[in-house]
Amino acid sequence: MNKPNEEMTFTIKPRPSEKVSISIPKDTLESLKTIAHNQDMSLEALLKFYIGKGLRQDLDVGWVEKRNPTKP
């Protein structure tokens, strides 16, 4: 366990990335901008967060299906 005065460090390793372009309905984009502003995040950071969250959920479901092949 961490000691109360122990300093934690996080290392973020850059990963290769690629730019993509998508069309988002204007009202949805405005909602995303509002949420990003309220969360003190950039729109890009919010989109990456949402994509990552959804991806992790889908990958978790995939792992469950692989472990339990009898489920539909």
C-alpha positions in Angstrom: 0.0 0.0 0.0 1.1 3.6 -0.6 2.4 5.5 2.4 0.6 8.9 2.9 3.7 10.9 2.1 4.9 8.7 -0.8 4.9 10.5 -4.1 3.2 8.8 -7.0 4.4 9.3 -10.6 2.5 8.5 -13.8 4.3 7.9 -17.1 2.3 8.4 -20.3 3.9 6.7 -23.3 3.0 8.4 -26.6 1.3 6.0 -29.0 1.2 6.4 -32.7 -2.0 8.1 -33.8 -3.9 9.0 -37.0 -6.2 11.9 -37.7 -9.8 11.1 -38.7 -12.6 13.2 -39.8 -16.3 12.5 -38.9 -19.5 14.2 -39.4 -21.5 14.9 -36.2 -25.0 16.5 -36.2 -24.7 20.1 -35.2 -27.0 19.8 -32.1 -24.9 16.8 -30.9 -21.7 18.7 -31.4 -23.1 21.7 -29.4 -24.0 19.3 -26.6 -20.5 17.8 -26.6 -19.0 21.3 -26.5 -21.1 22.2 -23.5 -20.2 19.0 -21.7 -16.5 19.5 -22.5 -16.7 23.1 -21.2 -18.5 22.0 -18.0 -15.9 19.3 -17.4 -13.1 21.7 -18.0 -11.9 19.6 -20.9 -11.2 20.2 -24.6 -13.7 18.8 -27.1 -11.0 16.5 -28.4 -10.2 15.1 -24.9 -13.9 14.5 -24.3 -14.3 12.6 -27.6 -11.3 10.5 -26.8 -12.7 9.8 -23.3 -16.0 8.7 -24.7 -14.5 6.6 -27.5 -12.1 4.9 -25.0 -14.9 4.2 -22.5 -17.1 2.6 -25.2 -14.2 0.7 -26.6 -13.3 -0.7 -23.1 -16.9 -1.8 -22.6 -17.1 -3.5 -25.9 -13.8 -5.3 -25.4 -15.0 -6.4 -21.9 -18.1 -7.9 -23.5 -15.9 -9.6 -26.1 -13.8 -11.2 -23.4 -16.8 -12.4 -21.6 -18.2 -14.0 -24.8 -14.9 -15.7 -25.5 -14.9 -17.2 -22.0 -18.6 -18.3 -22.1 -19.2 -19.5 -25.7 -22.6 -21.0 -24.7 -24.2 -17.5 -24.2 -25.8 -16.0 -27.4 
